[in-house]
Amino acid sequence: MTYIAKPKFHHPGLKKNELGYTHRDYEGKISTLCAGCGHDSITASIIEACYELSIEPHRVAKISGIGCSSKTPDYFLGNSHGFNSVHGRMPSVLTGANLANRDLIYLGVSGDGDSASIGFGQFAHSIRRGVNMTYIVENNGVYGLTKGQFSATADRGSKSKKGVTNTDNAIDLVAIALQLGATFVARSFSGDKTQLVPLIAAAIRHKGASFIDVISPCIAFNNHAGSTKSFDYVREHNDAVNRLDVLVGRDPIAVDYAPGTVQLVEQHDGSRIALRKIDADYDPHDRLGAMTFLQKHAAKGQIVTGLLYVDPEAEDLHEHLNTVETPLNTLEADTLCPGSAVLDKINASLR
């Protein structure tokens, strides 16, 4: 329970990263979610990714909305900044925080009900504006906090725990993110930590709007025969387009690669993403191709996972708005108010 504090004692033998932190330093409170919830697996992957990247916890701002998924930021990075907003409004809060302080690393955690229903417009505008963030949707296809009604991402024809068939078409948030111009788009499965951890790490390193849709089965209401968001269904219908490793542009990292072609993707900040190709015809730099690939496999009932699209030359909202390098929340009064002469010059230019 969250009211039970974790012991502060760290075993002296725990492995440490470059900053001297252990996994415990990236943890939060004890989870109150159902035992076996896929969301807890995503939490573990976020902890692992931040540990491997040697991120200082106080440099992270984690922001969420309302729902089971939006409770999870309480369970990781306990020493970071955090803000739990209202239902569906996480993207707007994150955008405002990012504009005020560009020096923080922004993690937006949401759910399919939070982002694909009441927050759909909020999600769309944050993606199209290119906010520098890692936007993670923990997607289980139901409203877990209100007894398992279908969410907007539930597939048409899928069945609820009570046997009701969903007659509405599903919203594919990955397809929407691609259409809106996200520069890093991926999908994964909460039960595949090998794939999910490097995807999260790569998304954090990417400069621009990074979006990851994670299928995360709800064991209470959506883990039964007939559900397309269950553990068994996703495992049986998962089609991974690539395998991913992240090579951070600092000290060399030794990686044991499986046989196959390796493609290095140069990032704007100098870091690299190494893709081990599985599908020889798949190009992660082709936005239109990614959209077509998704639709083709969705028609077959297959769930495409992996890094679907990345733009190595991405720009973020600050570049679009041409803001100053100094975070806005640290600008002094003389910079913000340069005097009447400057104001007169601006007014004259508008006449």
Salt bridges, closest charged atoms under 4 A:
GLU18 OE1 - ARG250 NH1 3.93
GLU27 OE1 - LYS6 NZ 3.13
GLU27 OE1 - ARG24 NE 3.19
GLU48 OE1 - HIS23 NE2 2.54
ASP114 OD1 - HIS87 NE2 3.74
GLU138 OE1 - HIS39 ND1 3.55
ASP155 OD2 - LYS229 NZ 3.51
ASP172 OD1 - ARG187 NH2 2.68
ASP213 OD2 - ARG187 NE 2.94
ASP239 OD2 - HIS297 NE2 3.00
ASP245 OD2 - ARG276 NE 3.43
GLU266 OE1 - ARG272 NE 3.00
ASP269 OD2 - ARG205 NH2 3.69
ASP283 OD1 - HIS285 ND1 3.18
GLU315 OE1 - HIS320 NE2 3.84
GLU319 OE1 - LYS207 NZ 3.79
